[in-house]
C-alpha cells in the first residue's frame, strides 16, 4: 500500500515537473518505508530495511524524514503497533509488566479474610487496651453506632495514648485516637489494593460494602498470591516449552525416517 501510494505521488510529481528528473520507484520505496514504520512503530527498522534494499545513500534523508513522521503520527492515533495490538486484544498489559497483569486479573474477593477485630468508637481506651493484652491484636477496625466503618486503631496509636493519664480515668475513647483509612471493595483488583497499600502504612485494609466492614485484605496474603501466580505462570511456560521441544523432535525424526 505504501509502495503504491509512493509510486503514485512520484509519478504525479514526475508528470507535473518532468525537468526535475524524479524517479517514481524511489518514492515507492520511501512510501513503503513510511507504512512499515507506522505499522510497527519502529522507524529505525524501516530505514535499515529500505536502505538494505536500495543501497542508495541519496534516499536516506527523505526516508528518515518519512519514517519518523509516519511513526510519530501513528503513535498519536494508536499507541499500539501491529505486534502489541495482538497482546492488548488478549488482555495482556505488556507496558506495565507481568506484575500488573497478575494483580489486575485477581479480585479482592479471592483473598478476603474474615479474621478481623472490631471496636465501637465509643469504647473507652482503657477497655480496649485490656482486649489487646488478652488477645494480642495489632489492628482494631473502628465502627460507629450504625456499624459503618470509620477507621482503624493500631498499636502505634495505643502506645501514644498510653502516656495520657486520662486514659486510666476513662475519659479517652476510641474515637479520640482512631485514624481514617482508605477502604477497598470486593470487586477491586489486587492492583488497586496494592496501590492503596502504598498510600497507607498498614498491614491490612478494610473491605467495605455499603460502608459496612465485610472483611480484610492482608498485605502478606496479597504478596503470597502474587508469588503463587508467578510460580504457576513459570510452570505453565516451562511445560509448554517442553511440549514444543518434544513436537519439534518428533517432526525431525519423522523427516529423517522419510529420507
C-alpha positions in Angstrom: 0.0 0.0 0.0 2.8 2.4 0.9 4.7 1.5 -2.3 1.6 2.1 -4.4 1.0 5.5 -2.7 4.6 6.5 -3.1 4.7 5.4 -6.7 1.5 7.4 -7.5 2.9 10.6 -5.8 6.2 10.1 -7.6 4.5 9.7 -10.9 2.4 12.7 -10.3 5.4 14.9 -9.5 7.2 13.5 -12.5 4.3 14.4 -14.7 4.0 17.9 -13.3 7.7 18.6 -13.1 9.4 16.5 -15.8 12.5 18.7 -15.8 13.4 17.7 -12.2 14.0 14.0 -13.2 12.0 12.4 -10.4 12.2 8.6 -10.1 8.8 7.2 -9.1 10.5 4.0 -7.9 12.3 5.9 -5.2 9.1 7.4 -4.0 7.6 3.9 -3.9 10.4 2.7 -1.6 10.1 5.7 0.7 6.3 5.2 0.9 6.8 1.6 1.7 9.2 2.5 4.5 6.7 5.0 5.9 3.9 2.5 6.1 6.2 -0.2 7.7 7.4 2.4 10.2 3.9 3.4 11.2 2.7 -0.2 11.4 5.5 -1.4 13.7 6.3 1.9 15.4 9.9 1.3 14.5 11.3 4.0 12.2 14.9 2.7 12.6 13.9 -0.8 11.5 12.1 0.5 8.4 15.0 2.8 7.5 17.5 0.0 7.7 15.3 -2.4 5.7 14.7 0.1 2.8 18.4 1.1 2.7 19.5 -2.5 2.5 17.1 -3.0 -0.4 18.4 0.0 -2.3 22.0 0.7 -1.1 21.4 4.3 -2.3 22.7 6.9 0.1 20.6 9.6 -1.6 17.4 8.0 -0.4 18.5 8.1 3.3 17.4 11.7 4.2 13.9 11.6 2.7 13.5 8.0 4.0 14.4 9.1 7.6 12.0 12.1 7.5 9.1 10.0 6.1 9.6 7.1 8.6 10.0 9.3 11.6 6.9 11.4 10.8 4.9 8.3 10.0 5.8 6.6 13.2 5.1 9.7 15.3 1.7 10.2 13.7 0.8 6.6 14.1 1.6 6.7 17.8 -0.6 9.7 18.2 -3.6 8.0 16.7 -2.9 4.5 18.0 -0.4 3.7 20.8 -0.2 0.0 19.8 1.8 -1.4 16.9 0.7 -4.4 14.9 2.5 -6.6 17.3 1.5 -5.1 20.6 -2.1 -4.7 19.4 -2.5 -8.5 19.5 -1.3 -8.6 23.1 -3.7 -5.9 24.0 -6.7 -7.7 22.5 -5.7 -10.8 24.6 -5.8 -8.6 27.7 -2.0 -8.6 28.3 -0.9 -5.2 29.6 2.7 -5.6 28.4 3.6 -1.9 29.1 3.2 -2.4 32.8 4.9 -5.7 33.1 3.8 -9.1 34.4 3.1 -7.8 37.9 0.2 -5.6 36.9 -1.1 -8.3 34.6 -1.3 -10.7 37.5 -2.7 -8.2 40.1 -5.2 -6.8 37.6 -6.7 -10.2 36.9 -7.3 -11.2 40.5 -10.2 -9.7 42.5 -10.1 -8.7 46.2 -12.9 -11.2 46.8 -10.5 -14.1 46.1 -8.2 -13.3 49.1 -10.6 -11.6 51.5 -10.3 -12.8 55.1 -12.8 -12.6 58.0 -10.4 -12.7 60.9 -10.6 -9.1 62.0 -11.2 -7.3 65.3 -14.0 -4.6 65.5 -14.4 -2.0 68.2 -17.1 0.7 68.6 -15.9 4.3 68.6 -17.5 4.9 72.0 -15.4 2.2 73.7 -13.1 3.5 76.5 -9.4 3.1 75.6 -8.8 1.5 79.0 -11.1 -1.3 78.0 -9.6 -1.6 74.5 -6.1 -1.9 76.0 -7.4 -4.8 78.1 -8.5 -6.6 74.9 -5.1 -6.0 73.3 -3.4 -7.6 76.3 -5.8 -10.6 76.2 -5.9 -11.4 72.5 -2.6 -9.9 71.2 -4.4 -8.0 68.4 -2.4 -5.5 66.3 -5.2 -3.7 64.5 -8.8 -2.8 65.5 -11.3 -1.6 63.0 -13.5 1.2 64.3 -17.2 1.4 63.6 -19.9 3.9 64.6 -23.3 3.4 66.1 -24.7 2.3 62.7 -21.9 -0.3 62.3 -20.3 1.8 59.5 -16.5 1.5 59.2 -14.8 4.8 60.0 -11.1 3.9 60.6 -8.6 1.9 62.5 -6.6 1.8 65.7 -3.1 0.4 65.6 -0.6 -0.5 68.4 1.2 2.8 67.5 -1.9 4.8 68.3 -2.3 3.0 71.6 1.4 3.5 72.6 1.0 7.2 72.1 -2.3 7.2 74.1 -0.9 5.2 77.0 1.2 8.3 78.0 -2.0 10.2 78.7 -3.3 9.9 82.3 -6.9 10.5 81.1 -6.9 7.0 79.6 -6.9 5.5 83.0 -9.6 7.8 84.3 -12.0 6.7 81.5 -12.1 10.0 79.7 -10.4 8.9 76.4 -12.5 7.0 74.0 -11.6 5.1 70.8 -13.0 7.9 68.7 -10.3 10.2 70.2 -7.4 8.4 68.6 -8.6 6.4 65.7 -7.2 7.1 62.2 -9.3 7.2 59.0 -8.1 4.8 56.3 -8.8 4.1 52.7 -11.0 1.1 52.1 -11.4 -1.2 49.1 -14.3 -3.3 47.8 -14.7 -6.9 46.8 -14.7 -6.1 43.1 -11.5 -4.1 43.2 -8.4 -5.7 41.7 -5.3 -6.6 43.6 -3.6 -3.9 41.6 -5.8 -1.3 43.2 -5.4 -2.9 46.6 -1.6 -2.7 46.2 -1.9 1.0 45.2 -3.9 1.6 48.4 -1.4 -0.3 50.5 1.3 2.0 49.0 -0.6 5.1 50.3 -1.2 3.6 53.7 1.4 2.3 56.1 -0.7 -0.6 57.4 -0.6 -4.4 57.1 -4.3 -4.9 56.3 -7.1 -3.0 54.5 -10.8 -2.9 55.3 -13.1 -4.3 52.6 -16.4 -2.5 52.7 -19.8 -3.0 51.2 -22.3 -0.1 51.6 -20.0 1.3 54.2 -20.0 -1.9 56.4 -17.0 -4.0 57.1 -17.3 -7.4 55.4 -13.6 -8.5 55.6 -10.0 -7.5 55.3 -7.1 -8.0 52.9 -3.7 -8.5 54.4 -0.5 -7.3 52.7 1.1 -10.7 53.3 -1.7 -12.5 51.6 -1.6 -10.2 48.6 2.2 -10.8 48.2 1.8 -14.6 48.7 -1.0 -14.7 46.0 1.3 -12.8 43.6 4.2 -15.2 44.2 2.0 -18.2 43.7 0.7 -16.8 40.4 4.3 -16.2 39.2 5.2 -19.8 40.0 2.1 -21.0 38.2 2.9 -19.0 35.1 6.5 -20.1 35.1 5.5 -23.7 35.4 3.0 -23.4 32.6 5.6 -21.7 30.4 8.1 -24.5 31.1 5.5 -27.2 30.4 4.6 -25.5 27.0 8.3 -25.2 26.1 8.8 -28.9 26.8 5.8 -29.8 24.6 7.0 -27.6 21.8 10.5 -29.1 22.0 9.0 -32.6 22.0 6.9 -31.8 19.0 9.9 -30.4 17.1 11.9 -33.5 18.0 9.2 -35.8 16.7 8.9 -33.8 13.4 12.7 -34.1 12.9 12.6 -37.8 13.5 9.7 -38.2 11.0 11.6 -36.3 8.4 14.7 -38.4 8.9 12.7 -41.6 8.5 11.2 -40.3 5.3 14.6 -39.6 3.8 
